Amino acid sequence: QVARRAASRRPCLFAASSLALRSLLGTETSIAWLPPPRSARPGMALIRKLFDGPIDIVGDIHGESGQLQALLFRLGYDGNGVHAEGRRLVFVGDLVDRGPDSVGVVRSVRFLVEKGRAQMILGNHELNLLRGECKHGNHWFWGKTEQLCNRSPEARHPIVAPSSPSFQVLLQDDVEREAMLEFFRGQPLALEREGLRVVHAMWHPESAEKIRKFRGDVVVAYDHYTTLLDERLRTDLKDAPKDEREMAIQNEHPVTVLTAGMEVPAKEPYFAGGKMRTLERHRWWESYEGEAGLVVVGHYWRRLTGGGEDLGFEPTGPALFGADDAPAWLGPGGAVMCVDYSAGLRFEERGRGLPEGSIGTALAALRVPEMTLHFADGSPTVNVPAGPRECE
């Protein structure tokens, strides 16, 4: 059955006085404390209106605070998140885990959201924290260390310090831990405006409609749909094979579908995220023709084709995109853009003494309406017009 744990809801203050935060956000952090966000209300909507006007949609950051600062600089934002052309930021979720400074990333994004200069949606990694799920890459949240690198015997580059934990800023303060959870509880699962939707993993009309009608924060929504699914697991699927039950848990839960997509049987078992798996991510964009407009997602581990280093194993399981995956809109209608360029794998590069970006990792942002991709490391800007490609 689906594991679930409701996170604590006690009010708290949010400490915002770290040097990293001051460096990024400038003068407006001169006060030592930011007030806590408002508690999520029963009437809260989980699908909300996306900013009007020009926006920059930022991919999965995964604790890479330095990359976030570099990207905002390249996009033309000042230290307080203000853009001279009035642009605003949208974050596709997965701010946290695996990278060195999830704490700093959340502090920065929260500041921008509360100033009205950014919006964010929740990804599966924020949902894990809200559910109290200790998983690969998120031990920092409970003040614990871990060695993140894959110990595959097929690895071509040894781990530099296999007996030492990977470097991550650890969250030791209960007050800030509570504040982080409270901030996440106030965020939506999707944003939309005419012709454009932003969701972490999958735009699935049936799941989106259930979430659109629901009122309450994401923890309440998750528990509600989990209870309904538990009944099905106890009855209709009581004697079903393990993979069938796990696909139901993944594919029939609307919160999970929007934040982590759907799953299908893998051709063969594989190791990813710290465990062996028999299901793989569903390439839903391959049948999406744009009927709900353009959709921007993260989650799916694209990589720049210029990264030529071979780890000897596939760190994210079966590749969802070909080796020649040039930056472009996906699907027969050219209507899905994945802006996750695997910044969350930089721990593998650092842990093996490889240059950052050597396996094609980057932090990217899609500029709308210009439809250009920008990268924190200075890789050339790429024009990515939406719609079917001529070769198709």
C-alpha positions as CSV (number, residue, x, y, z in Angstrom):
1,Q,0.0,0.0,0.0
2,V,1.0,3.6,-0.5
3,A,3.1,4.9,2.4
4,R,2.1,8.3,3.7
5,R,3.1,10.6,6.5
6,A,1.6,14.0,7.1
7,A,4.2,16.6,7.8
8,S,4.0,18.9,10.9
9,R,2.1,22.1,10.5
10,R,3.4,24.2,13.4
11,P,3.9,27.9,12.6
12,C,7.5,29.1,12.6
13,L,10.0,31.8,11.6
14,F,12.3,31.5,8.7
15,A,16.0,32.3,9.1
16,A,17.4,34.1,6.1
17,S,20.8,35.4,7.2
18,S,23.2,33.1,5.5
19,L,26.1,34.5,3.5
20,A,25.0,32.6,0.4
21,L,21.5,34.2,0.5
22,R,22.9,37.7,1.1
23,S,25.2,37.2,-1.9
24,L,22.4,36.3,-4.2
25,L,19.6,38.6,-3.0
26,G,21.5,41.8,-2.0
27,T,20.1,44.6,0.1
28,E,16.6,43.3,0.7
29,T,18.0,40.6,3.0
30,S,19.3,43.2,5.5
31,I,16.6,42.2,7.9
32,A,17.6,39.0,9.8
33,W,14.2,37.2,9.6
34,L,11.5,36.8,6.9
35,P,8.0,36.1,8.2
36,P,6.6,32.7,7.7
37,P,4.3,32.1,4.7
38,R,0.6,31.9,5.4
39,S,-0.7,28.5,6.3
40,A,-2.4,26.7,3.4
41,R,-6.2,27.2,3.6
42,P,-8.9,24.6,2.8
43,G,-9.9,26.6,-0.2
44,M,-6.5,26.7,-1.8
45,A,-6.3,25.8,-5.5
46,L,-3.5,23.5,-6.7
47,I,-3.7,24.6,-10.3
48,R,-3.3,28.3,-10.6
49,K,-2.8,31.1,-13.2
50,L,0.6,31.5,-14.7
51,F,2.1,35.0,-14.9
52,D,1.1,37.0,-17.9
53,G,3.8,38.6,-19.9
54,P,7.4,37.5,-20.6
55,I,8.7,34.7,-18.3
56,D,11.8,32.5,-17.9
57,I,11.0,28.9,-16.9
58,V,13.8,27.4,-15.0
59,G,14.5,23.6,-15.0
60,D,15.2,21.3,-12.0
61,I,17.9,22.9,-9.8
62,H,18.5,20.1,-7.4
63,G,20.4,22.1,-4.8
64,E,22.9,23.6,-7.3
65,S,22.8,27.1,-5.8
66,G,25.9,28.3,-7.7
67,Q,24.3,27.3,-11.0
68,L,21.1,29.1,-10.0
69,Q,23.0,32.4,-9.4
70,A,24.9,32.0,-12.6
71,L,21.7,31.4,-14.6
72,L,19.9,34.4,-13.1
73,F,22.9,36.6,-13.9
74,R,22.9,35.4,-17.5
75,L,19.2,36.0,-17.9
76,G,19.6,39.6,-16.7
77,Y,18.2,39.5,-13.2
78,D,19.7,41.7,-10.5
79,G,20.5,40.4,-7.0
80,N,16.9,41.0,-5.9
81,G,15.4,39.1,-8.8
82,V,14.3,42.2,-10.7
83,H,14.6,42.3,-14.5
84,A,15.0,45.5,-16.4
85,E,12.4,44.3,-19.0
86,G,9.9,43.3,-16.4
87,R,10.4,39.6,-16.9
88,R,9.5,37.1,-14.1
89,L,10.7,33.7,-13.2
90,V,8.9,30.3,-13.0
91,F,10.5,27.3,-11.4
92,V,9.3,23.8,-12.5
93,G,10.0,22.1,-9.1
94,D,12.7,19.8,-7.8
95,L,14.6,22.7,-6.2
96,V,16.1,20.3,-3.8
97,D,18.2,17.1,-3.3
98,R,21.5,15.7,-4.5
99,G,23.2,19.0,-5.0
100,P,25.5,20.8,-2.5
101,D,23.1,23.5,-1.2
102,S,19.4,22.8,-1.3
103,V,19.0,25.0,1.7
104,G,20.3,28.0,-0.1
105,V,18.2,27.3,-3.2
106,V,15.0,27.1,-1.2
107,R,15.8,30.3,0.6
108,S,16.5,32.1,-2.7
109,V,13.4,30.9,-4.5
110,R,11.2,31.5,-1.5
111,F,12.4,35.1,-1.4
112,L,11.6,35.6,-5.1
113,V,8.2,34.0,-4.8
114,E,7.2,36.1,-1.8
115,K,8.3,39.3,-3.5
116,G,6.0,38.4,-6.5
117,R,9.0,38.0,-8.8
118,A,8.7,34.3,-9.3
119,Q,6.2,31.4,-9.2
120,M,7.1,27.8,-8.5
121,I,5.3,24.4,-8.8
122,L,6.0,21.3,-6.7
123,G,8.1,18.4,-8.0
124,N,8.3,14.9,-6.7
125,H,11.3,15.8,-4.5
126,E,9.4,18.5,-2.6
127,L,6.6,16.0,-2.3
128,N,9.0,13.5,-0.8
129,L,9.9,16.0,1.9
130,L,6.3,16.9,2.7
131,R,5.5,13.1,3.1
132,G,8.5,12.6,5.3
133,E,10.1,10.1,2.9
134,C,13.9,9.7,3.4
135,K,15.2,8.9,-0.1
136,H,18.4,9.0,-2.1
137,G,19.8,12.6,-2.1
138,N,17.5,14.1,0.6
139,H,19.2,13.1,3.8
140,W,20.4,16.7,4.2
141,F,16.9,17.7,5.1
142,W,17.2,15.7,8.4
143,G,20.8,16.8,9.0
144,K,22.3,13.5,7.8
145,T,25.1,12.8,5.4
146,E,25.3,10.2,2.6
147,Q,27.5,9.1,-0.3
148,L,25.5,9.8,-3.4
149,C,27.6,8.3,-6.2
150,N,26.5,5.2,-7.9
151,R,28.7,2.3,-6.9
152,S,28.1,0.3,-10.1
153,P,31.0,-2.1,-10.9
154,E,30.7,-0.9,-14.5
155,A,31.8,2.6,-13.6
156,R,34.7,3.9,-15.7
157,H,35.7,6.6,-13.2
158,P,36.2,5.7,-9.6
159,I,34.6,7.7,-6.7
160,V,37.2,10.1,-5.4
161,A,36.4,9.5,-1.7
162,P,34.1,6.5,-1.5
163,S,34.3,6.2,2.3
164,S,33.3,9.9,2.7
165,P,29.9,11.5,2.3
166,S,29.1,13.7,-0.6
167,F,29.3,17.4,0.2
168,Q,25.8,18.8,1.1
169,V,24.8,21.7,3.4
170,L,22.9,20.0,6.1
171,L,19.7,21.4,7.6
172,Q,20.1,21.3,11.4
173,D,17.6,23.9,12.5
174,D,14.1,22.6,13.3
175,V,12.6,26.1,12.9
176,E,13.9,26.4,9.3
177,R,12.9,22.8,8.5
178,E,9.3,23.6,9.6
179,A,9.3,26.8,7.6
180,M,10.5,25.0,4.4
181,L,7.7,22.5,4.7
182,E,5.2,25.3,5.3
183,F,6.4,27.1,2.2
184,F,6.1,24.0,0.0
185,R,2.6,23.4,1.3
186,G,1.5,26.7,-0.1
187,Q,2.7,26.0,-3.6
188,P,0.6,24.6,-6.6
189,L,1.1,21.5,-8.7
190,A,0.6,23.3,-12.0
191,L,0.4,26.8,-13.6
192,E,-1.5,27.7,-16.7
193,R,-2.4,30.5,-19.0
194,E,-3.9,30.6,-22.5
195,G,-1.9,28.2,-24.7
196,L,0.7,27.3,-22.1
197,R,0.9,25.0,-19.1
198,V,3.7,24.3,-16.6
199,V,3.8,21.1,-14.7
200,H,6.7,19.1,-13.2
201,A,6.3,15.8,-15.0
202,M,3.1,15.2,-17.0
203,W,0.0,17.0,-18.2
204,H,-2.6,14.3,-18.0
205,P,-6.1,15.8,-18.5
206,E,-8.0,13.3,-16.2
207,S,-5.5,13.8,-13.3
208,A,-5.4,17.6,-13.9
209,E,-9.2,17.8,-13.7
210,K,-9.3,15.9,-10.4
211,I,-6.6,18.3,-9.0
212,R,-8.4,21.3,-10.4
213,K,-11.6,20.5,-8.5
214,F,-9.7,19.7,-5.3
215,R,-9.4,22.4,-2.6
216,G,-6.7,22.2,0.0
217,D,-2.9,21.9,0.2
218,V,-0.9,19.2,-1.6
219,V,-0.5,17.1,1.6
220,V,-4.3,16.9,2.1
221,A,-4.7,16.1,-1.6
222,Y,-2.1,13.4,-1.5
223,D,-3.7,11.8,1.5
224,H,-7.2,12.0,0.0
225,Y,-6.3,10.2,-3.2
226,T,-4.1,7.7,-1.4
227,T,-7.0,6.7,0.8
228,L,-9.1,6.1,-2.4
229,L,-6.3,4.1,-4.0
230,D,-5.7,2.0,-0.9
231,E,-9.2,0.7,-1.1
232,R,-8.6,-0.4,-4.7
233,L,-5.4,-2.1,-3.7
234,R,-7.3,-4.0,-0.9
235,T,-10.0,-5.2,-3.3
236,D,-9.6,-5.2,-7.1
237,L,-5.8,-5.5,-7.0
238,K,-5.4,-7.6,-3.9
239,D,-3.8,-10.5,-5.7
240,A,-2.4,-8.6,-8.6
241,P,1.4,-9.0,-9.5
242,K,3.8,-6.5,-7.8
243,D,4.4,-4.4,-11.0
244,E,0.7,-4.1,-11.7
245,R,0.1,-2.8,-8.1
246,E,3.0,-0.4,-8.3
247,M,1.8,0.9,-11.7
248,A,-1.6,1.6,-10.1
249,I,0.0,3.4,-7.2
250,Q,1.9,5.6,-9.7
251,N,-0.5,6.0,-12.6
252,E,-3.9,6.3,-10.8
253,H,-2.9,8.9,-8.2
254,P,-3.4,12.4,-9.7
255,V,-0.8,14.1,-7.5
256,T,1.8,11.5,-8.4
257,V,1.0,11.7,-12.1
258,L,1.5,15.5,-12.2
259,T,4.7,15.4,-10.1
260,A,6.4,12.2,-11.3
261,G,4.5,11.1,-14.5
262,M,3.4,7.6,-15.3
263,E,5.4,4.3,-15.4
264,V,5.4,1.3,-17.7
265,P,7.3,-2.0,-17.5
266,A,11.0,-1.7,-18.2
267,K,12.6,-4.1,-20.8
268,E,15.0,-5.3,-18.1
269,P,15.7,-4.4,-14.4
270,Y,18.0,-1.4,-13.8
271,F,19.5,0.5,-10.9
272,A,18.6,4.1,-10.3
273,G,17.8,6.4,-7.4
274,G,19.6,4.0,-5.0
275,K,17.5,0.9,-5.8
276,M,16.8,-1.7,-8.4
277,R,13.7,-0.9,-10.6
278,T,11.5,-2.9,-12.9
279,L,9.3,0.0,-14.1
280,E,10.5,2.9,-16.2
281,R,9.1,6.4,-17.0
282,H,6.4,6.6,-19.6
283,R,7.3,8.8,-22.7
284,W,3.9,10.5,-22.7
285,W,5.0,13.3,-25.0
286,E,5.4,10.8,-27.9
287,S,1.6,10.7,-28.3
288,Y,0.8,14.3,-27.3
289,E,-0.1,16.5,-30.2
290,G,-0.7,19.8,-28.4
291,E,-4.5,19.5,-27.7
292,A,-4.0,21.3,-24.3
293,G,-1.6,23.8,-25.7
294,L,2.2,24.0,-25.1
295,V,3.4,22.1,-22.0
296,V,6.7,22.8,-20.2
297,V,8.0,20.1,-17.8
298,G,11.2,19.2,-15.9
299,H,11.8,15.7,-14.3
300,Y,13.1,13.7,-17.3
301,W,16.9,14.1,-17.3
302,R,17.8,15.5,-20.7
303,R,21.4,16.1,-21.4
304,L,23.4,18.4,-23.7
305,T,24.9,16.4,-26.6
306,G,28.3,18.1,-26.1
307,G,29.0,16.2,-22.9
308,G,31.1,13.3,-24.2
309,E,32.2,11.6,-21.0
310,D,30.9,8.1,-20.5
311,L,30.4,7.0,-16.9
312,G,30.1,3.3,-18.0
313,F,26.6,3.1,-16.6
314,E,23.3,5.0,-17.1
315,P,22.8,6.9,-13.8
316,T,19.1,7.6,-14.4
317,G,18.0,4.3,-15.8
318,P,16.8,3.7,-19.4
319,A,17.5,6.8,-21.5
320,L,14.3,8.6,-22.5
321,F,15.9,10.6,-25.3
322,G,18.3,9.5,-28.0
323,A,22.0,10.3,-28.0
324,D,21.3,13.0,-30.6
325,D,18.7,14.7,-28.5
326,A,19.2,18.3,-29.7
327,P,17.3,20.9,-27.7
328,A,13.8,21.1,-29.2
329,W,10.2,20.7,-28.4
330,L,9.1,17.1,-28.1
331,G,6.2,15.0,-29.5
332,P,4.4,14.8,-32.9
333,G,3.0,18.3,-32.3
334,G,6.2,19.8,-31.1
335,A,4.3,20.9,-28.0
336,V,6.2,19.6,-25.0
337,M,9.5,21.1,-23.7
338,C,11.5,19.4,-21.0
339,V,13.8,22.0,-19.4
340,D,15.5,19.5,-17.0
341,Y,19.1,19.2,-18.3
342,S,20.3,17.0,-15.5
343,A,21.8,19.5,-13.1
344,G,20.8,16.9,-10.5
345,L,23.6,14.6,-11.8
346,R,26.4,17.0,-11.1
347,F,27.2,15.1,-7.9
348,E,28.3,12.2,-10.1
349,E,30.7,14.5,-12.0
350,R,32.1,16.1,-8.8
351,G,32.3,12.8,-6.9
352,R,34.4,11.2,-9.7
353,G,36.7,14.2,-10.2
354,L,35.2,15.1,-13.6
355,P,34.6,18.6,-14.8
356,E,31.1,19.9,-14.2
357,G,29.1,19.5,-17.4
358,S,31.3,16.7,-18.8
359,I,28.4,14.2,-19.0
360,G,26.1,16.9,-20.5
361,T,24.6,18.3,-17.3
362,A,23.4,21.9,-17.2
363,L,20.9,24.2,-15.6
364,A,18.6,25.6,-18.3
365,A,15.8,28.1,-18.7
366,L,13.2,28.5,-21.4
367,R,12.5,32.1,-22.3
368,V,8.9,32.8,-23.3
369,P,7.6,34.1,-25.7
370,E,10.9,34.3,-27.4
371,M,11.3,30.4,-27.3
372,T,15.0,30.4,-26.6
373,L,16.9,28.1,-24.2
374,H,19.6,29.6,-22.0
375,F,22.2,27.8,-19.9
376,A,23.9,28.7,-16.7
377,D,27.4,27.5,-17.9
378,G,27.4,29.9,-20.9
379,S,26.6,27.3,-23.5
380,P,25.2,29.0,-26.6
381,T,21.6,30.1,-26.6
382,V,19.4,27.9,-28.7
383,N,16.3,28.9,-30.6
384,V,13.5,26.4,-30.0
385,P,10.4,27.3,-32.0
386,A,7.4,25.3,-31.0
387,G,5.3,23.2,-33.4
388,P,6.1,20.2,-35.6
389,R,9.7,20.1,-36.9
390,E,10.1,20.3,-40.7
391,C,11.8,16.8,-40.7
392,E,8.7,15.3,-39.2
